[in-house]
Amino acid sequence: MDFSTAYHRFQQSLDGTDSYVALSRDMQALMTQDAQNASLYYTVYRFARQYVLLYEDQAIDPDFAQHAKRTLAGFLATLEAALNGAEAPYSALNRVVTAYLAGDRIF
């Protein structure tokens, strides 16, 4: 398991909460496998877990679900690029958190 696999699996999954449950499970595994980047994985884990807690038992508008998934997938793309050497993971994580705080905070 690596971050790219988890990211692409999430990207190809359906828009429902099951996709977020799987992503959070993958991030938990990565936290133990790659402690050097644990804060990055933990942030993604919390985003995914929060989405599940907020929306698991609700009927969600498909447009909202797609928007949420696109938002998180964008964050994942930024972090994947950093893990592949495009920039320092810590800097990418800061950009993701800043974008989240400036956005609509879906999760």
C-alpha positions in Angstrom: 0.0 0.0 0.0 1.2 3.5 -0.9 -0.4 6.9 -1.0 -0.7 6.8 -4.8 -2.7 3.6 -4.7 -5.0 4.9 -2.0 -5.5 8.2 -3.9 -6.3 6.5 -7.2 -8.6 4.0 -5.5 -10.5 6.9 -4.0 -10.6 8.7 -7.3 -12.1 5.7 -9.1 -14.6 4.9 -6.3 -18.2 6.0 -6.1 -19.1 9.3 -4.4 -20.7 7.7 -1.2 -19.3 7.5 2.3 -17.9 4.0 1.7 -15.2 5.6 -0.4 -14.3 7.8 2.5 -14.3 4.9 5.0 -11.9 3.0 2.7 -9.6 6.1 2.3 -9.5 6.6 6.1 -8.6 2.9 6.6 -5.8 3.3 4.0 -4.5 6.4 5.7 -4.4 4.6 9.1 -2.3 1.9 7.5 0.1 4.4 6.0 0.5 6.2 9.3 2.1 3.1 10.7 4.0 2.1 7.6 5.5 5.6 6.9 5.9 7.4 10.1 8.0 10.2 8.4 4.8 11.4 6.7 2.3 10.5 9.4 1.0 14.0 9.8 0.2 14.1 6.1 -1.7 10.8 6.3 -3.4 11.9 9.5 -4.8 15.1 7.9 -6.3 13.1 5.1 -7.6 10.5 7.5 -9.4 13.3 9.5 -10.9 14.8 6.4 -12.2 11.4 5.3 -13.4 10.5 8.8 -15.1 13.8 9.3 -17.0 13.4 6.0 -18.3 10.0 7.2 -19.3 11.3 10.6 -21.2 14.3 9.1 -22.9 12.6 6.2 -23.1 8.8 6.8 -26.8 8.6 7.7 -28.0 11.4 5.5 -29.3 11.6 1.9 -26.7 13.7 0.1 -27.4 15.6 -3.0 -25.3 14.0 -5.8 -23.9 17.4 -6.8 -22.7 18.0 -3.3 -21.1 14.5 -3.1 -19.3 15.1 -6.4 -18.1 18.5 -5.2 -16.8 17.1 -1.9 -15.0 14.2 -3.7 -13.4 16.6 -6.2 -12.3 18.8 -3.4 -10.6 16.0 -1.5 -9.2 14.5 -4.7 -7.6 17.9 -5.4 -6.0 17.8 -1.9 -4.8 14.3 -2.5 -3.3 15.2 -5.9 -1.3 18.0 -4.2 0.0 15.7 -1.5 0.8 12.9 -4.0 2.9 15.2 -6.0 4.8 16.3 -2.8 5.4 12.7 -1.8 6.8 12.1 -5.3 9.3 14.9 -4.8 7.6 17.9 -6.5 7.8 19.8 -3.2 8.4 19.2 0.4 5.5 17.2 1.9 5.3 19.7 4.9 4.9 22.6 2.5 2.2 20.8 0.5 0.4 19.9 3.7 0.4 23.6 4.7 -1.0 24.5 1.3 -3.8 21.9 1.7 -4.7 23.0 5.2 -4.7 26.7 4.1 -6.9 25.9 1.1 -9.3 23.9 3.3 -9.6 26.8 5.8 -10.2 29.2 2.9 -12.8 26.9 1.3 -16.2 25.8 2.2 -15.1 23.2 4.8 -17.2 20.4 3.5 -15.6 17.9 5.9 
